[in-house]
Amino acid sequence: MKLSIRAFSNTGVGAFVLSFFSTMAFADAPDGGAPAAPLQPIAVTILASSPKTAPGLIFLTPNATTGVHGAEIVDGQGRAVWFDQLPTGLSAYDFRVQQYHREPVLTWIQSQGPFSTGPTTNVIADRHYKVIATVNAGNGLTADIHEFHLTREGTALITIYNTVARDLSSAGGPAAGLVTEGVVQEIDVANGHVLFEWHSLDHIGLDESHAPPPTSSAVAWDYFHLNAVSVDEDGNLLVDARNTWAAYRLNRHTGAVIWRLGGTKSDFALGPNVAFAWQHNPTAVDEHGLIRIFDNEAGPAVLPYSRVIWVRHDDAKKTATLERWLKHPDGLSAASQGNAQGLENGDTFVGWGQLPRFSEFDQDNKLLFDAELPTGYNSYRAYRHEWVGEPDTRPTATTQRTSDGGVVVHAVWNGATEVARWDVVEPSRDRDDRRRVASAPWNGLDTTIAVDEAVQSVVVVARDHAGQEIGRSEVTPVSP
């Protein structure tokens, strides 16, 4: 007879109250109700892989109009490591590893509805997957889903979409119109105080937009479409606007626009092939004017493919030149979303936004890794990070016999990155690990273990690469 075991940890976060753990797998329901549904991590298909990829796990926010969604960590084989399964109507965005008080933390944006249509909270969790801080917009505004960037000073840069009444006739729209501006806030994470606030309408004219204005006074014009903000090489802010085709350096204290790169009023003469369109995620690469940009070139299409470009801007000469660029061998074109992350070994990790793809390229633009989510899914951004997750809850073993007298076997410890092997032991009155009856290497969030003998109760033990025990379940009887 073969025995199957599921070992679970209830580590996770979720929904409207961030202490509510939505990742409980087969956990008991309140008041003794039916067990909760099992975790359903989103499947990842590996299309290409190489041993030359950078180390680290992959961070995604699989979203779809229907189906399960949430924040997910997978390994290089596409196996789920951690999954925070969110309730219907709640989505995660921009899931990654950042530094807070010089410690690695997980951060993501959790929102009920796209843009500013519902409650949106920025979340910081420690290596135990416990929420240690949340950040919300201040001054009566609602945070947006595009950016949550932590700074060295213990502050957070976030984006906001704010709709106001405005005469749009100068741009061909209605006189009694509505326009959505982009707002940047820098917030002290510790106390929630707004330290800096910037409104695009105070600095960026309607005439800079490439998006056509609406004809109806009831429809708001998304003239700017703020989608990224980070700290630039000089300590000021680097802001991106999809619908003006431009990136902006802002004075971090006064909000004044120091320069525009791209768009209709560029302060730089753009060299051959520098011009970009509908872009996302400009990021300073070095201290000498190099910026990496995910250049969508679509929405509507300008080029037949999206690309990643490296642009060097010379602030003295007011020139911008293209140093490097890459596109996917399949000519992928992302009409929205997307990012490009520089890795420590020189590789570039690319999330293809609206498409269900994410890839890694080496310094010679060679494709090393390529993977996809199921049809209908996308991940706003995708990242690769080294991460050590240590759930502070213990695995919980459950057993279930099959109709033929066997028992289906699985082992799960949600978010535990250091598990190399699972042992199944038969407890005794003296010691609960006297006899190991089965063992299997970790094989993702759901690892199958076969036990070829009859036992009355079991304990599941997680071991690291050195063979040391790092977690174990309570004694679980095997049902008759």
ABEGO torsion letter per residue (X at the ends): XBBBBBBBBABEBBEABAABBAABBGBBBBGGBBBBBBBBBBBBBBABBBAABBBEBBBBBBBBABEBBEBBBBBAAGBBABBBBBBBGBBBBGBBBBBBGGBBBBBBBBBBEBEAABBBBBBBBBAAGBBABBBBBBGGBBBBAABBBBBAAGBBBBBBBBBBBBBAAAAGBBABBBBBBBBBBBBBAAAGBBABBBBAAAABBAAABABBBBABAABBBBAAGBABBBBBAAGBBBBBBAAAGBBBBBBAAAGBBABBBEEAABABBBBBGABBBGBBGBBBABAAGBBBBBBAGBOBBABABBBBBBBBBBAAAGBBBBABBBBBAAGBBBABEEBBBBBAAGBBBBBAEABABBBBBBAAGBBABBBBBBBGBBBABBBBBBBBBBBABBBBBBBBBBAAGBBBBBBBBBGBAABABBBBBBBBAABAAABBABBBBBAEABBBBBBABBBABBBBBBBBAAGBBABBBBBBBBBX
